[in-house]
Amino acid sequence: MKPAPFAYKKARSLDEAIALLGEKDARLLAGGQSLIATLNMRLSTPSLLVDINGLHGLNSIFEKDGAIEIGALTRHVQAERSDVIAKHAPLIAQAMPYIGHPAIRTRGTLGGSIAFADPAAELPACLLALDGEVEAAGPKGKRTISANDFFKGLFETALAPQEVLTAIRVPAAGKGARVGFAELARRHGDYAIVGLAASARADGKGLSDVRLAYYGVGNTAVRAKKAEAALARGDIDAAVNALDLEPHDDVQATAKVKKHLAGVLLRRVAGQLLEARS
Ligand SMILES: Cc1cc2nc3c(=O)[nH]c(=O)nc-3n(C[C@H](O)[C@H](O)[C@H](O)COP(=O)(O)OP(=O)(O)OC[C@H]3O[C@@H](n4cnc5c(N)ncnc54)[C@H](O)[C@@H]3O)c2cc1C
């Protein structure tokens, strides 16, 4: 299938991109790795594509005031190879190789992945597990949205129609920071059947600030708060029993299988969080 006809404009500045988004049915084009597929299948028929690939200053990765900021146009491959991310955001470093295949990671952007908000994608779950935030720019200026408030529903975010996601921020991993990551997919590079991104803090003999963010089990990435509390007490069996996820059947697996796999992943990730403690 071919896409429905659309106009194309390359934005020369962030302000111009925001202004162009004011046109009827306009849509941003970043890496195109999700958008072009939806156009080709006519799941989406925008009248105008606003290409932001040439915008300067949106693809840097740096540490500032205890946080790691990643520009929206950072390509997946750039994040995968970043020393700053490897050192200060190890959960994201662990997740990157699971996103599609090398060709997709060469073009796809972190901003595109977060804005697209696929419920089976790795990065929204990482952002949630790390208690990160999103920076957006629109006609009224910039604002910051916490990951907790950003993912609203199936492919739905808190971004207003004329807003551009400009960066994501996560706290830099400090002393005692622990992360865990695991996913099950039919083939490496496929979207996950179920995945789990986690962060915690080593606290004496136990863990504190445990955050378990599952993906592939609902309309958005979701935290398993009861299991977090049990894991903080060091009780892995109780954490698995406390999982209260409500996945739906999908093309990959039934809800029952997904629930079972969520428990399997929790045991693996708990092992990572606790092992790193010693
Ligand atoms: C075969 C295949 C396998 C894949 N497997 C995975 C996988 O396992 N895990 C995974 O997470 N992803 C996977 N992807 C998707 C990939 O990660 C995409 O790169 C990502 O989802 C979208 O990023 P993009 O830059 O390509 O965005 P685009 O496709 O250009 O845009 C996606 C959507 O986000 C909007 N958008 C883009 N940038 C911004 C911005 N800065 N501000 C506001 N809105 C914006 C666009 O308007 C569009 O609606 C796969 C893709 C393919 C083709």
The ligand as a Gaussian input file, in Angstrom:
#p B3LYP/6-31G(d) Opt

LIG

0 1
 C       10.509000      -3.375000      12.284000
 C       10.476000      -2.405000      13.445000
 C       10.712000      -2.882000      14.723000
 C       10.704000      -2.021000      15.807000
 N       10.909000      -2.526000      17.053000
 C       10.847000      -1.700000      18.112000
 C       11.049000      -2.207000      19.432000
 O       11.308000      -3.395000      19.638000
 N       10.946000      -1.320000      20.472000
 C       10.666000       0.005000      20.267000
 O       10.578000       0.761000      21.235000
 N       10.487000       0.508000      19.046000
 C       10.576000      -0.307000      17.966000
 N       10.386000       0.224000      16.714000
 C       10.065000       1.672000      16.576000
 C       11.304000       2.545000      16.675000
 O       11.846000       2.527000      17.970000
 C       10.976000       3.997000      16.308000
 O       12.165000       4.622000      16.090000
 C       10.238000       4.823000      17.341000
 O        9.084000       4.215000      17.809000
 C        9.770000       6.139000      16.752000
 O       10.842000       6.978000      16.610000
 P       11.029000       7.800000      15.280000
 O       12.082000       8.807000      15.550000
 O       11.248000       6.879000      14.140000
 O        9.615000       8.579000      15.161000
 P        8.648000       8.788000      13.936000
 O        8.281000       7.492000      13.328000
 O        9.175000       9.835000      13.028000
 O        7.403000       9.409000      14.717000
 C        6.589000       8.599000      15.548000
 C        5.463000       9.474000      16.132000
 O        5.992000      10.367000      17.107000
 C        5.776000      11.728000      16.720000
 N        7.007000      12.442000      17.068000
 C        8.253000      12.119000      16.676000
 N        9.148000      12.944000      17.247000
 C        8.440000      13.809000      18.012000
 C        8.802000      14.891000      18.850000
 N       10.074000      15.257000      19.041000
 N        7.802000      15.567000      19.497000
 C        6.518000      15.203000      19.341000
 N        6.105000      14.174000      18.553000
 C        7.063000      13.487000      17.892000
 C        5.479000      11.696000      15.229000
 O        4.680000      12.777000      14.808000
 C        4.768000      10.364000      15.091000
 O        3.412000      10.497000      15.461000
 C       10.427000      -0.614000      15.613000
 C       10.222000      -0.119000      14.317000
 C       10.228000      -0.996000      13.239000
 C       10.007000      -0.453000      11.863000

